[in-house]
Amino acid sequence: MRVALLHDYLNQAGGAERVLMALTELFPEAPIYTLIYDKKRLAGFENKKIKTSFLQKLPFAASKIKYYLPIMPIAVEQLNLGNYDLVISSTSALIKGVITPPHTLHICYCHTPTRYLWSDTHSYPKDIKVGSIVKNILPFMLTKLRQWDHHAAQRVNHFIANSHFIASRIKNYYHRDSEVIYPPVDTQNFYITNQLGNYYLIISRLRPYKKVDMAISAFNKLNLPLKIIGTGEEEASLRKMAKSNIEFLGAVSEEIKRKYLSNCLALIHPQEEDFGLTAIEAMASGRPVIAYGRGGALETVIDGKTGKLFDEQSWEALIDTIIKFKPNEYNSFEIKKHSENFDTENFYKHMREFVEKSYRQFKNS
């Protein structure tokens, strides 16, 4: 069976890229088709066979890909996948819109329906840092792209959602059913320690929807130690608003990240996530998660057992939860045991079964 993997962009490291890496373990001979690839910003794919779209050759595409949004559908539809029996797309944007021939099965592992077209369509024009002319044009452009995205989603043979939360979005926006297969986490790579620090921890890209600013506001008032791992477009403004009790660690190695997770009092998870791999990593380290009770956190964090959920996405609600939070009430070994439900081996097992069943049915029909 000839297999190809698809991914929107290879220019940053995140949960979606970890899913793609796991898919390359299942299908080691499969090439990866993507709109752009930036070797400098994403390690780990150097030995993979990567095929890019014509956007790769355009000026500053690797670092300023959002400026090419209007022509992305053209770039997606020009990817030629006629030589494959099976195509698996890993997507939170537009790559699922590829055109495949009738003999090719297309399975889409959807991290979320395209955020800026659907769930974030009202906030995206406000948050994006562009000039006033582009901001005025953007809503009209997004409407056209939304129409294309819905139409393109109907080309997919089968959808896989990374959580029940995302399955409901796929149903609502694309009117498609989906199978839920949780993303992979190498839970055995994380460890429990008896030597806890006195700090709370955030691990996140520093982007508006991650709500790190809300957490900083809370910890500014609490005057408790908070360490932040991650980089992003909001880093400079977040550093300016943070008091001295808040430390920015930037990008760190996996080994250092595991150490900070194992020693923290709790992971702070203020955003609404599609799934939330970092929350699983914290629990695999035996540490509870203080999370906003929406999205994927409702499927991963057991309130009162593996963490604490707060209902309102505000610094006031976060402060109230942290004041009432008692780390000693949580059993690290029970927390870690719960995290193993999301281990990589489970991902491999469920993906193999789904692909084999779907391909068999596809060929028989």
N, C-alpha and C positions, 0 to 999 in steps of 0.2 A: 504494500500500500504506500503510495507516494503522498507525503504529508508536508504541508507548509504551515508555519506559524506566522501570525500577524500581530503587530503591536503599534499603537498610535505613533509614539515618538520614543527614541532611545537617547534621551538627553538629561535624565535625572534618575536618581536612585530612590525608589519608594516601594510600597507594597505591591503595586501592579507589576513592577519589574521583578520582584521576587516570585510572583506567580509565573511570569514568563520564564524565569530561570528554571522553575520546577517543571514546566512544560517541556523545556529542552532536555531535561533528564528523562522524561517519558518518551520523547521523540528526538533522540540525539542527532539523527541525520537530517532533520528538517531544517530548511533555511528559514530565516526570519525576514519578513517583509515589513518595512516601516517607512514612514514619511521622511524622517531625518534621523541621523545617527551622529552623536557627538562623542568621540572616543575619550576626549579629555574630561568630560563631566560624568561619564558612566563607565565604571570598570566592571570586568567580569564577562564581557561578551566578545573579547578580542579574538577568541578562537572559533567563534560562531560564523556561519555563512550568512552575511547580512546583505539584503538587497533594499536599496532606498528608492524613493520616488524622485521625480525631476526637481522637487523642492530642495533637495540636498545641494544642488549646484547654484542655487540662488543666493544673493548676498545676505550674509548674517542670518541665514535660515536656522542654523543650529541654536543660536542664542535668542533670536527674535521671531520664533515661529508663529506667535500669535498675530503678527502683522500680515501673514499669508493666509489667514483664515478664509477670506472670500474664495480663494482658488483651491482650497483643500479638497473639496469634493471632486474636482477634476483630477487632482493628483491621486486620490484614492481609486477612482474608476479606471485610471490608466494602468494600474498594477495588473499584470497579466498572470493569472493563476490557472490557465487552461491545462497545464501539465500535471495537475495534482488530483488525487482521489479524495483527499480530506484536507480541509482548511480549518484551522482553529484560530480565531481572533481573540486577543486579550485586549480589552478596550474600555475606555471611559470617554471616548470622543467619537471620531468619525470613521475609523478604519474598518468597522463592520460593514460599511457600505460598498465593499469591493464587489465586482461583478464576477460571478463564477459560472461556469458552464453547467448544463443539466447533469452531467456525470459526476460532479464534485459536490460532496457534502460539506456544508459550512456550519460549524458549531461555534457560537460566540460565547466566550466567558466574559460576562459583562460586570465590570466593577461598579458602574452606575450609568444610566442613560446620561448623555452628554450634559454636564452640569449647567454650563452657561446657556444652553438652549432650553432647559426644562426647569429643574429644581431651583437654580440660581438665576433665572432669566431676568428677574427684577433687580437683583442686587449687583449683578455682573457689570452693567454699564456704569454704575456708581463707583465700584471698586477698582476697575481697570484704570491704569495710569496712562491716559492718552490725551491728546488735545481736544478742545471743545468741538471742533469740526467733526472729528471722528466720533465723539460721544453722541453727537446729534444724528449721525448717519447709522450708528451701530444698531439701534432697535429695528430699523427696516432690514438691515442685513441679517440680523438674528432670526427674524421672521422667515426669510427665504431659506436660511440654513435649517431652521426647525422643520420646515416642510420637506426638505431633502432628507433630513435625518430620519423622520418618521417613515418616509417612503423606502429609504435604504434599509431600515430595520426589517422590512418585510422580506428582504432577500435572504435573510438568515434562515437556515433550516431548523436549528434548535438553539435556544438560549439557555445558558447556565448563569445563575445569579450567585454572587458571593455571599448573600445573606437573604433572609426572608424579607428584610426591609427593602432591599434592592429588587427582589422579585415583585414586590407590590408596585414599585416605581415602573418596572418594565411593563407590567400589566396596565398601569394607568396611562403611561405615555406612548407605548408602542402597541398596546392591545395584544400582547403576546404572553403565553404561558412560559414558565421557566423552571428548570430543576435547580435546587439549591445545593451547592458544594462549597463548603467553607474554604478560604485560602489556606495555604500551608504555613506552618510555623515549626521550626526545628526546636521543639520544646526541650529536648535533651541537652541542647547547647547552653541552656541557662541553669543557674544553680542557686541554691538557698544558702544563706550565710547567717550566723548568729550575731554578727557584728554590725548592727544597724547604725547608720549615720543619723544625723539630726535634721536632715533636709527632705524636702519634697522634690519631685522630678517631673519635668515635661520633656518629651521627645517628640519633635514635630517640625515639619517644614514651617517656616515663618511666613505664612500667607494669611490673608484676611479671614477666610472661613474657618481657620484653625482656632480662632478666638484666644490666642496667646495673650493679646492685650487685656482681655477680661481677667485672665488669671493673674497677670502682673498687677492690675488694679487691686485685686483681692489681697495679694501678698504684700503690696505696698502698705496697705492698711493693717494687715496682720503682723507685719515685721518679722515674719518667719523665713528661714532660709529656703530658697527655691533655686534649683539649678535647671538650666534650659539647654538641651542638646538639639542642634539643628541650625540651619541657615535658611535664608530666603529674602524675598523682596522687602519685607517689613523689618528686617533686622535693625537697621539704623534708627528708625522711629521707636521701636520697642526698647532699644538700649537707652534712648533719651528719657523715656517715661519711667524706667525701672530705678528703684532705690538700691542702696548698697547691699541689701540682704539678698538681692537677686543676681545670680552669676550666669553669664552666657558662656557656654563651653564650645560653641561652634560645631563643626563636623568632627566626630570622633570615630575611632576604629570600633569594630564589633566587640573586641575584647574589652575595651574601655566602657563601651555602652553596657555590656553585661555586668560589669563591676558596679556601675552607678545604679542599675536596676536592682541588683541584689541587695544593695545597702540603703536604698531610699526608704523613707517611712511609707510613702505611697506614690503612685503615679497619678498626676493630675491630667485629666482627659476632658477638657472643657468644650470640645467641638462635637458636632453631630457627624459621625463617620458612617461610611457605607458599611464597613465591617469593623476595622480597627485592629490591625496586627500588633501594634505596640502594646495595647492593653493585654493581649495574650502573652506577649513577651514578659511583661511585668508579672503576670500571674505565674508564668513558667519559672520566674525567679522567686516565687513564694510571696510576692508583695501585692497588697490590695490596690484597687484602682478606684479613685474618686472621679466619677464620670457623669457627664450630662446624660440624663435618662431618655435619650432619643436615639434612633438609628441602630447601628450594629451593637452598641453597648447593651441594649436590652436583650440581646441574644448571647452575649459573652460574659457579662458581669452579673453575678448573683448577689443581689442587694443584701447586705448584712453578713454574707459568707465569704465572697471573694472581692468585695469592695463595697462602695457606697454610691448610690445614685442620687443626683439632685434634679429637681423637676423644672426649675426656671433657669434659663441661660443668662445669668447675670452675676456680677461680682458679689452682690449681696447674698444670693443663694449659695454661692461657692464658699463664702466666708462662714456662713451659718453651718454648712456641712463640715468644714474643716474644724471648726470650734468643737463640734460634737464628736468628731472622729477620734477613736481610741485604737491605735495600732495594735496594742496588746490583746485585743479581743479577737484577732484573726489568726487562724491556724495556717502557717506557711505551707505545710505539707498537703493539707486539704486543698489549698488554693492551687498548688502545682498540679495535683492530681486532676483537678477540673480542667486545667489548661491542656492536658494531654488529649482531650476530646478533639482538639484542633491541630493535632500533630501532622507533620508532612506525610507520614505513611498513610494516614486516613485520606488525605487529598489524592495521593497516587492511586489508592484502591478505588475510590469513587469515580475518579476521572477515567481510569481504565475501563471500568464496568460500563460507564455511560457511553464512552466512545465506541466500544465494541458492540453494545446493544444498538446504538443509533446507526452505526455503519451497516450492521447486518440487516436492519429493517429497511434502510435506504436502498441497499442493493436488491433486496427481495421485492421492493415496490417498483 
